[in-house]
Amino acid sequence: MTISLNALVDCDNRWKAAVAGAGAAYLGADLYVPAPSYATFAAAGVGIDLWCKGGEMSPWQEMAGCALGGYVGGMAMRVVASSGALPRLVTGPLLVPR
């Protein structure tokens, strides 16, 4: 069974950037990118916005909002995951200290 990304992402929803940042944090994407964690989460928020709009750039105010949403979602996921409130669904570097 294949799940398309279109089914998982509601592009009309304003929370998509926070969900993308949380997903990046949960999967440990920030550990593989040679940039600070907050930049990775922000890039995930902007990236999902670009993907939803077919690569067309939004005005900078909207992109800044998506970057902030990705950052907040990523940091919130880190707090929730480190408290043990979520089960580990992946065996990746979710809680590996830096």
Residue frames as qw, qx, qy, qz and C-alpha x, y, z in Angstrom:
[[0.000, 0.889, 0.457, 0.000, 0.00, 0.00, 0.00],
 [0.441, 0.169, 0.021, 0.881, 1.40, 3.36, -1.01],
 [0.108, -0.849, -0.413, 0.310, 0.44, 6.62, 0.67],
 [0.446, 0.586, 0.143, 0.661, 1.03, 9.71, -1.37],
 [0.299, -0.139, -0.321, 0.887, 2.33, 12.89, 0.22],
 [0.243, -0.302, -0.285, -0.877, -0.76, 14.67, -1.10],
 [0.631, -0.482, -0.561, -0.233, -2.91, 12.56, 1.21],
 [0.625, -0.355, -0.456, 0.526, -0.76, 13.41, 4.23],
 [0.240, -0.206, -0.090, 0.944, -0.43, 17.17, 3.71],
 [0.158, 0.822, 0.546, -0.031, -3.35, 19.57, 3.64],
 [0.465, 0.187, 0.131, 0.855, -1.86, 22.40, 1.61],
 [0.147, -0.712, -0.276, -0.629, -4.65, 24.80, 2.53],
 [0.673, -0.666, -0.297, 0.123, -3.97, 24.38, 6.22],
 [0.068, 0.901, -0.285, 0.319, -1.82, 27.01, 7.92],
 [0.692, -0.585, 0.412, -0.089, -0.38, 24.39, 10.29],
 [0.932, 0.344, -0.071, 0.094, 1.45, 22.52, 7.52],
 [0.354, 0.711, -0.459, 0.399, 4.78, 24.19, 8.33],
 [0.460, -0.550, 0.546, -0.433, 4.60, 23.22, 12.00],
 [0.958, 0.005, 0.236, -0.161, 3.76, 19.64, 11.04],
 [0.769, 0.551, -0.238, 0.220, 6.73, 19.57, 8.66],
 [0.046, 0.703, -0.545, 0.454, 9.09, 20.89, 11.35],
 [0.716, -0.362, 0.468, -0.371, 7.76, 18.34, 13.84],
 [0.970, 0.236, 0.047, -0.035, 8.27, 15.57, 11.29],
 [0.532, 0.661, -0.410, 0.335, 11.84, 16.67, 10.67],
 [0.261, -0.609, 0.583, -0.470, 12.51, 16.65, 14.41],
 [0.871, -0.164, 0.338, -0.317, 10.87, 13.28, 14.96],
 [0.935, 0.341, -0.025, 0.096, 12.83, 11.64, 12.17],
 [0.662, -0.545, 0.212, 0.469, 16.10, 13.22, 13.28],
 [0.627, 0.677, 0.192, 0.335, 16.69, 15.07, 10.01],
 [0.073, -0.973, 0.185, -0.118, 18.62, 17.79, 11.83],
 [0.691, -0.531, 0.451, 0.192, 21.36, 15.33, 12.69],
 [0.752, 0.209, 0.481, 0.399, 22.14, 14.67, 9.03],
 [0.339, 0.857, 0.176, 0.347, 22.16, 18.27, 7.78],
 [0.598, -0.073, -0.225, 0.765, 25.32, 20.30, 8.48],
 [0.101, -0.543, -0.075, -0.830, 23.33, 23.23, 9.87],
 [0.174, -0.110, 0.649, -0.732, 21.89, 24.13, 13.27],
 [0.095, 0.348, 0.928, -0.096, 18.73, 22.27, 14.27],
 [0.223, 0.653, 0.394, -0.607, 16.56, 25.36, 14.20],
 [0.218, 0.505, -0.445, -0.706, 17.61, 26.07, 10.61],
 [0.051, -0.005, -0.959, -0.277, 16.67, 22.54, 9.57],
 [0.124, 0.517, 0.786, -0.315, 13.24, 22.82, 11.15],
 [0.214, 0.671, 0.062, -0.708, 12.67, 26.23, 9.53],
 [0.145, 0.349, -0.704, -0.602, 13.76, 24.85, 6.15],
 [0.064, 0.247, 0.965, 0.051, 11.25, 22.01, 6.53],
 [0.192, 0.656, 0.523, -0.510, 8.48, 24.57, 7.08],
 [0.233, 0.646, -0.264, -0.678, 9.47, 26.61, 4.04],
 [0.005, -0.211, 0.893, 0.398, 10.05, 23.47, 1.98],
 [0.200, 0.411, 0.885, -0.090, 6.54, 22.13, 2.53],
 [0.257, 0.741, 0.232, -0.575, 5.12, 25.51, 1.53],
 [0.145, 0.546, -0.569, -0.597, 7.17, 25.48, -1.67],
 [0.100, 0.027, 0.975, 0.198, 6.11, 21.91, -2.39],
 [0.262, 0.567, 0.708, -0.330, 2.44, 22.77, -1.91],
 [0.292, 0.804, 0.053, -0.516, 2.69, 25.70, -4.30],
 [0.848, 0.465, 0.197, 0.160, 4.49, 23.75, -7.00],
 [0.691, -0.005, 0.060, 0.721, 7.82, 25.48, -6.41],
 [0.105, 0.757, 0.196, 0.615, 6.41, 28.99, -6.67],
 [0.355, -0.014, -0.491, 0.796, 7.90, 31.29, -4.05],
 [0.225, -0.812, -0.538, 0.032, 5.53, 32.99, -1.62],
 [0.026, 0.881, -0.120, 0.458, 5.96, 36.59, -0.48],
 [0.403, 0.340, -0.665, 0.529, 8.73, 36.83, 2.08],
 [0.425, -0.342, 0.399, -0.737, 6.29, 37.52, 4.93],
 [0.921, -0.052, -0.044, -0.383, 4.51, 34.24, 4.28],
 [0.782, 0.291, -0.501, 0.229, 7.79, 32.35, 3.93],
 [0.064, 0.429, -0.597, 0.675, 8.97, 33.84, 7.23],
 [0.693, -0.245, 0.250, -0.630, 5.76, 32.63, 8.84],
 [0.954, 0.109, -0.250, -0.124, 6.33, 29.14, 7.45],
 [0.515, 0.409, -0.593, 0.464, 9.91, 29.19, 8.73],
 [0.275, -0.384, 0.512, -0.718, 8.68, 30.20, 12.18],
 [0.871, -0.098, 0.040, -0.481, 6.03, 27.48, 12.06],
 [0.855, 0.247, -0.443, 0.103, 8.63, 24.86, 11.16],
 [0.230, 0.432, -0.615, 0.618, 10.89, 26.01, 13.97],
 [0.520, -0.300, 0.387, -0.700, 8.10, 25.95, 16.56],
 [0.936, 0.026, -0.125, -0.328, 6.87, 22.55, 15.39],
 [0.722, 0.335, -0.544, 0.266, 10.36, 21.07, 15.51],
 [0.047, 0.386, -0.614, 0.686, 11.14, 22.40, 18.96],
 [0.697, -0.216, 0.228, -0.645, 7.75, 21.32, 20.30],
 [0.935, 0.113, -0.308, -0.134, 8.31, 17.81, 18.95],
 [0.474, 0.386, -0.639, 0.467, 11.70, 17.69, 20.63],
 [0.296, -0.340, 0.514, -0.730, 10.13, 18.60, 23.98],
 [0.853, -0.061, 0.071, -0.513, 7.32, 16.08, 23.63],
 [0.872, 0.253, -0.419, 0.019, 9.58, 13.28, 22.39],
 [0.334, 0.413, -0.658, 0.533, 12.21, 13.82, 25.05],
 [0.488, -0.328, 0.422, -0.690, 9.57, 13.61, 27.78],
 [0.096, -0.045, 0.994, -0.023, 8.74, 10.06, 26.69],
 [0.521, 0.338, 0.387, -0.681, 5.16, 10.95, 25.76],
 [0.711, 0.492, -0.256, -0.431, 5.52, 9.51, 22.25],
 [0.902, -0.111, 0.400, 0.122, 6.41, 5.97, 21.33],
 [0.103, -0.577, 0.600, 0.545, 9.45, 5.55, 19.14],
 [0.820, 0.454, 0.238, -0.253, 8.20, 4.59, 15.73],
 [0.678, 0.657, -0.297, 0.145, 11.58, 4.81, 14.08],
 [0.845, -0.404, 0.010, 0.350, 14.90, 3.48, 15.26],
 [0.498, 0.665, -0.028, 0.555, 16.75, 6.59, 14.23],
 [0.451, 0.032, -0.386, 0.804, 18.72, 9.20, 16.12],
 [0.237, -0.785, -0.416, -0.395, 15.68, 10.86, 17.68],
 [0.508, -0.857, -0.011, -0.089, 17.16, 11.46, 21.10],
 [0.817, 0.071, -0.117, 0.560, 20.87, 11.27, 20.47],
 [0.273, -0.888, -0.060, 0.366, 22.60, 14.06, 22.39],
 [0.546, 0.798, -0.105, 0.234, 24.81, 16.38, 20.42]]
